[in-house]
Amino acid sequence: MKTVYETQGTCSKAIELDVDDATGIINSVHFYGGCPGNTVGISQLVRGMKAEDVIKKFEGITCGPKPTSCPDQLARALKQVLAK
């Protein structure tokens, strides 16, 4: 299922993601905004992974003094997708 998640508290403004409904495997992730090297790297890293595994690894990661980060926002987006 393709969806767009509007991020909060990060330099990125949104995350477009495609997760297979049947398997929970991430097909693609694209961040709008944020640090290009980091967000492209994250997108490449998680492609082909189970959404649940990415949530476990990325949930709660902060960015400097911010209470969240792009990886944490991705985990939140994936949790929202899996809840549907």
Stockholm file with secondary structure:
# STOCKHOLM 1.0

chainA/1-84         MKTVYETQGTCSKAIELDVDDATGIINSVHFYGGCPGNTVGISQLVRGMKAEDVIKKFEGITCGPKPTSCPDQLARALKQVLAK
#=GR chainA/1-84 SS CEEEEECSSSSEEEEEEEECTTTCBEEEEEEEESCHHHHHHHHHHHTTSBHHHHHHHHTTCCBTTBSCCHHHHHHHHHHHHHHC
#=GC SS_cons        CEEEEECSSSSEEEEEEEECTTTCBEEEEEEEESCHHHHHHHHHHHTTSBHHHHHHHHTTCCBTTBSCCHHHHHHHHHHHHHHC
//
